Amino acid sequence: MEKEALLQYLKKRHTGYMNAASSRSLEVVFHVGGKPIRKAVNELRCDGHPICSDDNGYYYAETGTELNATIRQLQSRIIKIAGAKNGLVRASEQFTDNGQTSMFV
């Protein structure tokens, strides 16, 4: 999927949270599944583009408030994922090494 095409599409047609586009609608427009959409959104965000998301879908930020809401949402997910990882690391102590090198940091 061409991430620049997604960027321009969101910027032109889906600026602001009131104009969010569902993942499904983007899949139809770009003839791809959800995974390429999520990958392109992630890459655009990593490149510094203000692509936001909420329960209604993806959109190009219109305000700093919208951008900050997405940043808070991502931070919350990071914390939950880190908690799950830490729990699994603790659970790994139940298993013997069997000569394998540990991947945990």
One Martini backbone bead per residue (centre of mass of N, CA, C, O) as a GRO file, in nm:
protein
  105
    1MET     BB    1   0.097   0.035   0.021
    2GLU     BB    2   0.055   0.377  -0.025
    3LYS     BB    3   0.118   0.608   0.211
    4GLU     BB    4   0.080   0.877   0.056
    5ALA     BB    5  -0.210   0.824  -0.030
    6LEU     BB    6  -0.325   0.811   0.254
    7LEU     BB    7  -0.241   1.087   0.347
    8GLN     BB    8  -0.398   1.251   0.132
    9TYR     BB    9  -0.676   1.135   0.194
   10LEU     BB   10  -0.696   1.222   0.490
   11LYS     BB   11  -0.639   1.525   0.447
   12LYS     BB   12  -0.881   1.576   0.243
   13ARG     BB   13  -1.134   1.381   0.390
   14HIS     BB   14  -1.003   1.332   0.716
   15THR     BB   15  -1.035   1.598   0.896
   16GLY     BB   16  -1.092   1.525   1.188
   17TYR     BB   17  -1.292   1.347   1.407
   18MET     BB   18  -1.568   1.391   1.242
   19ASN     BB   19  -1.395   1.240   0.976
   20ALA     BB   20  -1.362   0.958   1.026
   21ALA     BB   21  -1.211   0.651   0.910
   22SER     BB   22  -1.260   0.348   0.867
   23SER     BB   23  -1.090   0.073   0.806
   24ARG     BB   24  -1.289  -0.049   0.607
   25SER     BB   25  -1.307   0.195   0.414
   26LEU     BB   26  -1.002   0.191   0.345
   27GLU     BB   27  -0.994  -0.093   0.229
   28VAL     BB   28  -1.180  -0.030  -0.009
   29VAL     BB   29  -1.030   0.208  -0.139
   30PHE     BB   30  -0.731   0.037  -0.138
   31HIS     BB   31  -0.750  -0.277  -0.167
   32VAL     BB   32  -0.715  -0.379   0.141
   33GLY     BB   33  -0.627  -0.465   0.439
   34GLY     BB   34  -0.568  -0.391   0.769
   35LYS     BB   35  -0.259  -0.425   0.789
   36PRO     BB   36  -0.164  -0.210   0.577
   37ILE     BB   37  -0.297   0.024   0.720
   38ARG     BB   38  -0.148   0.005   0.992
   39LYS     BB   39   0.136   0.028   0.871
   40ALA     BB   40   0.103   0.306   0.735
   41VAL     BB   41   0.025   0.462   0.986
   42ASN     BB   42   0.282   0.405   1.143
   43GLU     BB   43   0.478   0.530   0.939
   44LEU     BB   44   0.357   0.812   0.939
   45ARG     BB   45   0.402   0.864   1.236
   46CYS     BB   46   0.714   0.819   1.231
   47ASP     BB   47   0.736   1.069   1.016
   48GLY     BB   48   0.530   1.301   1.160
   49HIS     BB   49   0.232   1.244   1.116
   50PRO     BB   50  -0.107   1.345   1.217
   51ILE     BB   51  -0.228   1.046   1.290
   52CYS     BB   52  -0.536   0.952   1.398
   53SER     BB   53  -0.739   0.779   1.660
   54ASP     BB   54  -1.047   0.598   1.713
   55ASP     BB   55  -1.347   0.438   1.729
   56ASN     BB   56  -1.407   0.561   1.424
   57GLY     BB   57  -1.092   0.603   1.337
   58TYR     BB   58  -0.921   0.774   1.094
   59TYR     BB   59  -0.719   1.087   1.110
   60TYR     BB   60  -0.645   1.414   1.054
   61ALA     BB   61  -0.528   1.649   1.233
   62GLU     BB   62  -0.667   1.967   1.355
   63THR     BB   63  -0.560   1.939   1.654
   64GLY     BB   64  -0.389   1.911   1.946
   65THR     BB   65  -0.606   1.756   2.099
   66GLU     BB   66  -0.624   1.517   1.907
   67LEU     BB   67  -0.329   1.433   1.924
   68ASN     BB   68  -0.319   1.391   2.236
   69ALA     BB   69  -0.527   1.162   2.245
   70THR     BB   70  -0.354   0.961   2.082
   71ILE     BB   71  -0.109   0.963   2.263
   72ARG     BB   72  -0.256   0.855   2.514
   73GLN     BB   73  -0.352   0.591   2.387
   74LEU     BB   74  -0.070   0.479   2.324
   75GLN     BB   75   0.043   0.488   2.612
   76SER     BB   76  -0.160   0.289   2.730
   77ARG     BB   77  -0.076   0.051   2.549
   78ILE     BB   78   0.217   0.035   2.636
   79ILE     BB   79   0.162  -0.032   2.932
   80LYS     BB   80  -0.002  -0.294   2.882
   81ILE     BB   81   0.217  -0.444   2.720
   82ALA     BB   82   0.437  -0.433   2.937
   83GLY     BB   83   0.277  -0.592   3.148
   84ALA     BB   84   0.252  -0.851   2.982
   85LYS     BB   85   0.553  -0.901   2.941
   86ASN     BB   86   0.630  -0.914   3.242
   87GLY     BB   87   0.452  -1.158   3.306
   88LEU     BB   88   0.595  -1.352   3.108
   89VAL     BB   89   0.873  -1.333   3.232
   90ARG     BB   90   0.786  -1.450   3.502
   91ALA     BB   91   0.676  -1.719   3.378
   92SER     BB   92   0.957  -1.819   3.260
   93GLU     BB   93   1.071  -1.922   3.540
   94GLN     BB   94   0.927  -2.214   3.511
   95PHE     BB   95   1.145  -2.263   3.300
   96THR     BB   96   1.378  -2.421   3.139
   97ASP     BB   97   1.645  -2.358   2.933
   98ASN     BB   98   1.780  -2.594   2.754
   99GLY     BB   99   2.033  -2.411   2.634
  100GLN     BB  100   1.905  -2.151   2.583
  101THR     BB  101   1.890  -1.834   2.495
  102SER     BB  102   1.801  -1.553   2.630
  103MET     BB  103   1.550  -1.288   2.535
  104PHE     BB  104   1.560  -1.133   2.799
  105VAL     BB  105   1.571  -0.785   2.948
   0.00000   0.00000   0.00000
